[in-house]
Amino acid sequence: MQKLGLSHQLNQKLSPQQIQFIKLLQIPTAELDSRIEEELEINPALEEGKEEESSDEPVAEEQFEEAAAEKDDDLNVEDYLRDDDIQGYKMQGDGPSDEEEKEFTIENQQSLQESLLSQLGFVKLDEKQTLIGKQLIGSIDEDGYIRRDLDLIANDISFSQNVEVTEEELEEVLFKIQNFDPAGIAARTLQECLLLQVERREQDSPGIVLAARILHEQFDEFTKKHYDKIQKRYDVSDELFKESIDIITKLNPKPGGTTDSELKTIYVIPDFILFNNNGKLELSLNGKNAPELRISRSYTEMFDTYDKSSKQDKKLKEAVSFVKQKLDAAKWFIDAIRQRQQTLLRVMDSIIKFQYDFFIEGDDSRLRPMILKDIADRISMDISTVSRVASSKSIQTEFGTYPLKYFFSEGIATDSGEDVSSREVKQILKEIIEAENKKKPLADEKLEEELNNRGYNIARRTVAKYREQLNIPVARLRKEI
């Protein structure tokens, strides 16, 4: 027998306005302009300019409150968040990523393939070889390597061009392409790439000759930095051996990344500006975060006129619905922008108070351990909200411009019982490694001992994690001659 029952269940919902606010909150200042322009284009009820104080026939408040009450169907929070990954929950103080710290980017004036195809045109080839050359160039990865097996490339030509080619024919054309610029292009392995570059050097130099022999005969030993074994094998002087190693280490392992390119500076647009006025910190939002937006008066009057007219006409009812929808959307967008400004200032103000000593002195060692929850608790906001602000915003100070992630770090206990920032520990770790004897670099166990001797209670696996975050290789690979 089927039984019926009742159960109570609470589901948190996000209104369309809240979703709009969340989306606006997470974008940085540099993208806000384009987002506002997009909204201005699709909503004629939204205009640039200061809001008017009042109108002769006020209709806004009551009508907008009524409109807000008639919301679209709410969306489930969990469904929404699944589509909008919150970056920052794992941001427990690793600081900015490598990508965020880059100040330059490569902008190609001519693509790698375009350059190679241009060079192919200057080589004397028959029709079949030209076809093979184009296929090989099309198989080159962005870093300049051909990683597909030649037999697979031969199959591609057979299926796509209905032309049978042998691996020998492919290699013949490949060797010609490997003479193109940049040096090392179209190599199939790192070893081949480096050899191609060395072979273009003056072969009457003893250092070049030895470098070529090392790459050809002792490549595995070289990658493991077993320099003593290599030098002993060739029985050469320290000076000549060091010269050959220097030649190899200065070769380009990714020849495809520097073809016909120029460096272009990326200018970071800060979201906040902090000014130290004789010891008093004054925080302000970047002006681009506070655009002047208003609701179109003509649309408001249009809605008022339509609303007071007869509702019997179907077309008129559709017009009223359209105008009302645009007015609602304009008000919601303006409110979301204002709420964004208030939230940004609250979060940043709390961070400044927490890290006050750093913002006064600019000394990294003054940064305190701080996680997202610390700020969320202080301002009574959800961690996800703080995460959205911290994951994509930056602040300009008298010491430079910093991403907000920079100020978050986990704590490490010291012998004195204090908690210090992991950033401070990383700095000490970096100093220890820089001061080590490069002929006998310190293993992670030794680094752990050094840090423990200085009062930092840290495990070897944590040392390894921080070393990797600092992009410092293991001891074996730090060894120098």
C-alpha positions as CSV (number, residue, x, y, z in Angstrom):
1,M,0.0,0.0,0.0
2,Q,1.4,3.4,-1.0
3,K,2.0,5.8,1.8
4,L,1.8,9.6,1.6
5,G,3.9,11.8,3.7
6,L,4.9,15.5,4.1
7,S,8.5,16.7,4.6
8,H,9.9,20.2,5.1
9,Q,12.9,21.2,3.1
10,L,14.8,24.5,2.9
11,N,16.4,25.4,-0.4
12,Q,18.5,28.6,-0.7
13,K,17.7,30.5,-3.9
14,L,19.5,33.2,-5.8
15,S,17.4,35.9,-7.4
16,P,18.3,37.3,-10.9
17,Q,19.6,40.4,-9.2
18,Q,21.9,38.4,-6.9
19,I,23.2,36.5,-9.9
20,Q,23.9,39.8,-11.7
21,F,25.7,41.1,-8.6
22,I,27.9,38.0,-8.3
23,K,28.9,38.2,-12.0
24,L,29.8,41.9,-11.7
25,L,31.6,41.4,-8.4
26,Q,34.1,38.9,-9.8
27,I,35.2,40.8,-12.9
28,P,38.2,43.1,-12.5
29,T,38.1,46.9,-13.3
30,A,39.7,46.4,-16.7
31,E,36.7,44.4,-17.8
32,L,34.0,46.5,-16.2
33,D,33.9,49.1,-18.9
34,S,33.2,46.5,-21.6
35,R,30.5,44.9,-19.4
36,I,28.8,48.3,-18.9
37,E,29.0,49.1,-22.7
38,E,27.4,45.7,-23.4
39,E,24.5,46.5,-21.0
40,L,24.1,50.0,-22.5
41,E,23.8,48.4,-25.9
42,I,21.1,45.9,-25.1
43,N,19.1,48.0,-22.7
44,P,17.8,51.4,-24.0
45,A,16.4,52.2,-20.6
46,L,19.9,52.5,-19.2
47,E,21.9,55.7,-19.9
48,E,25.2,57.2,-18.9
49,G,25.1,60.3,-16.7
50,K,24.2,61.4,-13.2
51,E,20.8,60.4,-11.9
52,E,18.2,63.2,-11.7
53,E,17.2,64.3,-8.2
54,S,13.4,64.1,-8.9
55,S,10.7,64.4,-11.5
56,D,7.4,66.1,-11.7
57,E,5.5,62.8,-11.8
58,P,7.5,60.4,-9.6
59,V,6.7,56.8,-10.6
60,A,10.0,55.0,-9.9
61,E,9.9,53.7,-6.3
62,E,6.5,52.1,-6.2
63,Q,6.6,50.7,-9.7
64,F,10.1,49.4,-9.2
65,E,9.2,47.8,-5.9
66,E,6.3,46.2,-7.6
67,A,8.6,45.0,-10.4
68,A,11.1,43.6,-7.9
69,A,8.3,41.6,-6.3
70,E,7.4,40.0,-9.6
71,K,10.7,38.3,-10.1
72,D,11.5,35.7,-12.6
73,D,11.7,32.1,-11.4
74,D,14.5,31.9,-8.8
75,L,17.6,29.7,-9.5
76,N,19.0,27.1,-7.2
77,V,22.2,28.2,-5.6
78,E,23.9,24.9,-6.1
79,D,23.0,24.8,-9.7
80,Y,24.4,28.2,-10.3
81,L,27.7,27.7,-8.4
82,R,28.4,24.5,-10.3
83,D,28.6,26.6,-13.5
84,D,30.6,29.4,-11.8
85,D,33.8,28.0,-10.2
86,I,34.8,30.0,-7.2
87,Q,38.5,30.5,-7.5
88,G,40.2,31.3,-4.2
89,Y,39.0,28.6,-1.8
90,K,42.3,26.9,-2.3
91,M,44.0,30.3,-2.1
92,Q,45.4,29.7,1.3
93,G,48.3,32.0,0.8
94,D,50.4,30.7,-2.1
95,G,50.3,34.3,-3.3
96,P,50.0,35.3,-7.0
97,S,50.5,32.6,-9.6
98,D,53.2,32.8,-12.1
99,E,50.7,34.0,-14.7
100,E,49.6,36.9,-12.5
101,E,53.2,38.0,-11.9
102,K,54.1,38.3,-15.6
103,E,54.7,41.8,-16.8
104,F,55.2,41.0,-20.4
105,T,53.4,38.9,-23.1
106,I,54.5,37.8,-26.5
107,E,52.5,39.2,-29.4
108,N,53.3,37.7,-32.8
109,Q,53.4,40.0,-35.8
110,Q,53.8,36.9,-38.0
111,S,52.8,33.4,-36.9
112,L,55.4,30.7,-36.7
113,Q,53.7,28.7,-39.5
114,E,53.5,31.8,-41.7
115,S,57.2,32.4,-41.3
116,L,58.2,28.8,-42.0
117,L,55.9,28.6,-45.1
118,S,57.5,31.8,-46.4
119,Q,61.0,30.2,-46.0
120,L,59.7,27.1,-47.6
121,G,59.0,29.1,-50.8
122,F,62.7,29.9,-51.1
123,V,63.8,26.3,-51.1
124,K,64.1,24.5,-54.5
125,L,61.5,21.7,-54.1
126,D,59.3,19.7,-56.5
127,E,55.5,19.6,-56.2
128,K,55.5,16.5,-54.0
129,Q,58.2,17.8,-51.7
130,T,56.4,21.1,-51.4
131,L,53.2,19.2,-50.3
132,I,55.3,17.3,-47.8
133,G,56.9,20.5,-46.5
134,K,53.5,22.1,-45.9
135,Q,52.2,19.0,-44.1
136,L,55.3,18.9,-41.8
137,I,55.1,22.7,-41.0
138,G,51.4,22.1,-40.2
139,S,52.5,19.4,-37.7
140,I,54.8,21.7,-35.8
141,D,53.6,22.6,-32.3
142,E,53.6,26.1,-30.9
143,D,57.0,25.5,-29.1
144,G,58.6,24.5,-32.4
145,Y,58.7,20.7,-32.1
146,I,57.3,17.9,-34.3
147,R,56.0,15.3,-32.0
148,R,53.9,13.2,-34.4
149,D,55.6,10.1,-35.7
150,L,56.6,10.4,-39.4
151,D,54.6,7.3,-40.3
152,L,51.5,9.0,-39.0
153,I,52.2,12.2,-41.0
154,A,52.7,10.0,-44.1
155,N,49.3,8.5,-43.4
156,D,47.8,12.0,-43.1
157,I,49.2,12.9,-46.5
158,S,47.9,9.6,-48.0
159,F,44.4,10.1,-46.7
160,S,44.0,13.9,-47.2
161,Q,46.0,14.3,-50.5
162,N,45.8,10.8,-51.9
163,V,49.6,10.9,-52.3
164,E,51.8,8.0,-51.1
165,V,55.0,9.1,-49.4
166,T,57.8,7.2,-47.6
167,E,59.4,8.1,-44.3
168,E,62.7,8.6,-46.2
169,E,61.0,11.3,-48.4
170,L,59.6,12.9,-45.2
171,E,63.0,13.0,-43.5
172,E,64.6,14.5,-46.6
173,V,62.2,17.5,-46.5
174,L,62.3,17.6,-42.7
175,F,66.1,18.1,-42.7
176,K,65.6,21.1,-45.0
177,I,63.0,22.6,-42.7
178,Q,65.4,22.1,-39.7
179,N,67.7,24.6,-41.4
180,F,65.1,27.3,-41.3
181,D,65.0,30.0,-38.7
182,P,64.7,30.0,-35.8
183,A,67.5,27.5,-35.1
184,G,66.3,24.2,-33.6
185,I,62.9,24.4,-35.3
186,A,61.1,21.2,-36.3
187,A,63.2,19.0,-33.9
188,R,61.6,15.8,-32.7
189,T,63.3,15.8,-29.3
190,L,65.0,18.2,-27.0
191,Q,68.3,16.6,-27.7
192,E,67.8,17.1,-31.5
193,C,66.7,20.7,-30.9
194,L,69.9,21.6,-29.0
195,L,72.1,19.7,-31.5
196,L,70.6,21.6,-34.4
197,Q,71.5,24.9,-32.7
198,V,75.0,23.9,-31.8
199,E,75.7,22.7,-35.3
200,R,75.0,26.2,-36.6
201,R,77.9,27.6,-34.5
202,E,81.5,27.9,-35.6
203,Q,82.8,24.4,-35.6
204,D,86.4,25.3,-35.2
205,S,85.8,26.4,-31.5
206,P,86.9,23.7,-29.0
207,G,84.0,24.7,-26.7
208,I,81.4,24.2,-29.5
209,V,82.9,20.8,-30.5
210,L,82.8,19.6,-26.9
211,A,79.3,20.9,-26.5
212,A,78.2,18.9,-29.5
213,R,79.9,15.7,-28.3
214,I,78.2,16.1,-24.9
215,L,74.8,16.5,-26.4
216,H,75.3,13.7,-28.8
217,E,77.0,11.1,-26.5
218,Q,76.2,12.2,-22.9
219,F,72.8,13.8,-23.1
220,D,71.2,11.8,-20.3
221,E,74.1,12.5,-18.0
222,F,73.9,16.2,-18.9
223,T,70.2,16.4,-18.0
224,K,71.0,14.8,-14.6
225,K,73.8,17.3,-14.1
226,H,76.4,14.6,-13.6
227,Y,79.1,17.0,-14.6
228,D,81.9,15.2,-12.8
229,K,81.3,12.0,-14.7
230,I,81.1,13.9,-18.0
231,Q,84.3,15.8,-17.5
232,K,86.2,12.7,-16.4
233,R,85.1,10.9,-19.5
234,Y,86.4,13.6,-21.8
235,D,89.4,14.5,-19.7
236,V,89.3,18.2,-20.4
237,S,90.3,21.2,-18.4
238,D,87.8,22.9,-16.0
239,E,87.9,26.1,-18.2
240,L,87.0,24.2,-21.5
241,F,84.4,22.1,-19.8
242,K,82.7,25.1,-18.2
243,E,82.7,26.9,-21.6
244,S,80.9,24.0,-23.3
245,I,78.3,23.7,-20.5
246,D,77.7,27.5,-20.7
247,I,77.1,27.1,-24.5
248,I,74.5,24.4,-24.0
249,T,72.7,26.1,-21.1
250,K,72.3,29.2,-23.2
251,L,70.6,27.4,-26.1
252,N,66.8,27.8,-26.6
253,P,64.8,24.7,-25.6
254,K,61.6,26.2,-27.2
255,P,62.5,27.8,-30.5
256,G,58.9,28.2,-31.6
257,G,58.2,30.7,-28.8
258,T,60.3,33.6,-30.0
259,T,59.7,33.8,-33.8
260,D,59.1,37.3,-35.1
261,S,57.9,38.6,-31.8
262,E,58.1,41.7,-29.7
263,L,57.7,42.3,-26.0
264,K,54.6,44.3,-25.1
265,T,54.1,45.8,-21.7
266,I,50.8,44.9,-19.9
267,Y,49.6,47.8,-17.8
268,V,47.7,46.6,-14.7
269,I,44.7,48.7,-13.9
270,P,44.3,48.7,-10.1
271,D,40.9,48.3,-8.6
272,F,41.9,50.3,-5.5
273,I,44.2,53.2,-4.8
274,L,45.8,53.5,-1.3
275,F,47.4,56.8,-0.3
276,N,49.4,57.3,2.9
277,N,48.6,60.8,4.1
278,N,51.1,61.3,6.9
279,G,50.5,58.0,8.5
280,K,46.8,57.9,7.7
281,L,45.8,55.4,5.1
282,E,43.2,56.7,2.7
283,L,41.5,54.1,0.4
284,S,39.6,54.9,-2.7
285,L,38.1,53.0,-5.6
286,N,39.5,53.4,-9.1
287,G,37.2,55.9,-10.8
288,K,36.4,53.2,-13.5
289,N,34.6,51.3,-10.7
290,A,32.1,54.1,-10.2
291,P,30.5,54.8,-13.5
292,E,27.7,57.4,-13.7
293,L,24.6,55.5,-14.8
294,R,20.9,56.4,-14.7
295,I,17.5,55.2,-15.8
296,S,16.2,56.8,-19.0
297,R,13.7,59.5,-18.2
298,S,12.0,59.1,-21.6
299,Y,11.5,55.3,-20.9
300,T,10.1,56.1,-17.4
301,E,7.6,58.6,-18.9
302,M,6.8,56.1,-21.6
303,F,6.0,53.4,-19.1
304,D,3.9,55.9,-17.0
305,T,1.9,56.8,-20.1
306,Y,1.3,53.2,-21.2
307,D,0.5,52.1,-17.7
308,K,-2.3,54.7,-17.4
309,S,-3.8,53.9,-20.8
310,S,-6.3,51.1,-21.7
311,K,-4.9,47.6,-21.2
312,Q,-7.3,46.0,-23.7
313,D,-5.0,46.3,-26.7
314,K,-2.8,43.3,-27.0
315,K,0.0,45.1,-28.7
316,L,-0.1,47.9,-26.1
317,K,0.1,45.3,-23.3
318,E,3.2,43.8,-25.0
319,A,4.7,47.3,-25.2
320,V,4.0,47.9,-21.5
321,S,5.6,44.6,-20.6
322,F,8.7,45.3,-22.7
323,V,9.2,48.8,-21.3
324,K,8.7,47.5,-17.7
325,Q,11.2,44.7,-18.3
326,K,13.9,47.1,-19.5
327,L,13.3,49.5,-16.7
328,D,13.6,46.7,-14.1
329,A,16.8,45.5,-15.7
330,A,18.3,49.0,-15.7
331,K,17.5,49.5,-12.1
332,W,18.8,46.1,-11.1
333,F,22.0,46.8,-13.0
334,I,22.6,50.2,-11.3
335,D,21.9,48.6,-7.9
336,A,24.3,45.8,-8.7
337,I,27.1,48.3,-9.6
338,R,26.5,50.2,-6.4
339,Q,26.5,47.0,-4.3
340,R,29.7,46.0,-6.1
341,Q,31.4,49.2,-5.0
342,Q,30.3,48.9,-1.4
343,T,31.4,45.2,-1.2
344,L,34.8,46.0,-2.8
345,L,35.5,48.8,-0.3
346,R,34.4,46.7,2.7
347,V,36.6,43.8,1.8
348,M,39.6,45.9,1.0
349,D,39.2,48.1,4.1
350,S,39.2,44.9,6.2
351,I,42.4,43.6,4.5
352,I,44.1,47.0,5.1
353,K,43.3,46.9,8.8
354,F,44.4,43.3,9.1
355,Q,47.7,44.0,7.2
356,Y,48.2,47.5,8.5
357,D,51.9,47.2,9.2
358,F,52.6,46.1,5.7
359,F,50.7,49.0,4.1
360,I,52.6,51.4,6.3
361,E,56.1,50.0,5.8
362,G,55.9,47.9,2.6
363,D,58.0,45.2,4.2
364,D,56.9,41.7,3.2
365,S,58.0,40.3,6.6
366,R,55.3,42.5,8.2
367,L,52.5,40.5,6.5
368,R,50.5,38.5,9.0
369,P,49.0,35.0,8.3
370,M,45.6,35.6,6.8
371,I,43.0,33.4,5.1
372,L,39.7,34.2,3.4
373,K,37.8,33.2,6.5
374,D,39.6,35.9,8.6
375,I,38.2,38.6,6.4
376,A,34.8,37.0,5.9
377,D,34.3,36.8,9.7
378,R,35.4,40.4,10.2
379,I,32.8,41.9,7.8
380,S,30.1,39.2,8.2
381,M,30.2,38.1,4.6
382,D,30.3,34.7,3.0
383,I,33.8,33.3,2.2
384,S,32.7,33.0,-1.5
385,T,32.1,36.7,-1.7
386,V,35.6,37.5,-0.3
387,S,37.0,35.0,-2.7
388,R,35.4,36.7,-5.7
389,V,36.9,40.0,-4.7
390,A,40.4,38.7,-3.8
391,S,40.8,36.4,-6.8
392,S,40.8,39.0,-9.5
393,K,41.5,42.5,-8.0
394,S,44.6,44.5,-7.3
395,I,45.5,47.6,-5.3
396,Q,48.0,50.4,-6.0
397,T,50.1,51.5,-3.1
398,E,53.2,53.7,-2.8
399,F,55.3,50.5,-2.8
400,G,53.8,49.1,-6.0
401,T,50.7,47.4,-7.3
402,Y,49.7,44.1,-5.7
403,P,47.1,41.5,-6.5
404,L,44.8,41.0,-3.4
405,K,45.9,37.3,-3.3
406,Y,49.3,38.6,-2.3
407,F,48.1,39.4,1.2
408,F,46.6,36.0,1.9
409,S,48.9,33.3,3.4
410,E,48.7,30.4,5.8
411,G,50.5,30.6,9.2
412,I,53.6,28.7,10.4
413,A,54.3,28.3,14.1
414,T,57.7,29.3,15.4
415,D,59.6,28.2,18.5
416,S,58.4,31.3,20.3
417,G,54.8,30.3,19.8
418,E,54.0,33.0,17.2
419,D,52.4,32.5,13.9
420,V,54.3,33.9,10.9
421,S,53.3,34.1,7.3
422,S,54.3,31.4,4.9
423,R,55.5,34.2,2.7
424,E,58.1,35.0,5.3
425,V,59.2,31.4,5.5
426,K,59.5,31.2,1.7
427,Q,61.7,34.3,1.7
428,I,64.0,32.7,4.3
429,L,64.0,29.5,2.3
430,K,65.0,31.5,-0.8
431,E,67.8,33.2,1.0
432,I,69.2,29.9,2.3
433,I,69.2,28.4,-1.2
434,E,70.8,31.5,-2.7
435,A,73.6,31.4,-0.1
436,E,74.3,27.6,-0.4
437,N,77.4,26.2,-2.0
438,K,76.3,25.5,-5.6
439,K,78.9,22.7,-5.9
440,K,77.1,21.0,-3.0
441,P,73.5,22.3,-2.9
442,L,71.4,21.5,0.1
443,A,68.8,18.7,-0.1
444,D,65.3,19.3,1.2
445,E,66.3,17.5,4.5
446,K,69.1,19.9,5.0
447,L,66.9,22.9,4.2
448,E,64.4,21.6,6.8
449,E,67.2,21.5,9.4
450,E,68.3,25.1,8.5
451,L,64.7,26.4,8.9
452,N,64.2,24.5,12.2
453,N,67.5,25.9,13.5
454,R,66.1,29.4,12.7
455,G,63.0,28.7,14.7
456,Y,60.5,27.7,12.0
457,N,58.8,24.5,12.7
458,I,58.4,23.1,9.2
459,A,58.3,19.6,7.8
460,R,60.4,18.4,4.8
461,R,57.3,17.9,2.6
462,T,56.3,21.5,3.3
463,V,59.9,22.6,2.4
464,A,59.5,20.7,-0.9
465,K,56.1,22.4,-1.5
466,Y,57.4,25.9,-0.9
467,R,60.5,25.2,-3.0
468,E,58.3,24.2,-5.9
469,Q,56.1,27.2,-5.5
470,L,59.3,29.4,-5.7
471,N,60.2,27.5,-8.9
472,I,63.4,26.3,-7.4
473,P,64.5,22.8,-8.7
474,V,65.8,20.0,-6.5
475,A,69.4,20.0,-5.2
476,R,70.7,17.8,-8.0
477,L,69.5,20.2,-10.6
478,R,70.9,23.3,-8.8
479,K,74.4,21.9,-8.9
480,E,77.0,24.0,-10.7
481,I,80.5,23.3,-11.8
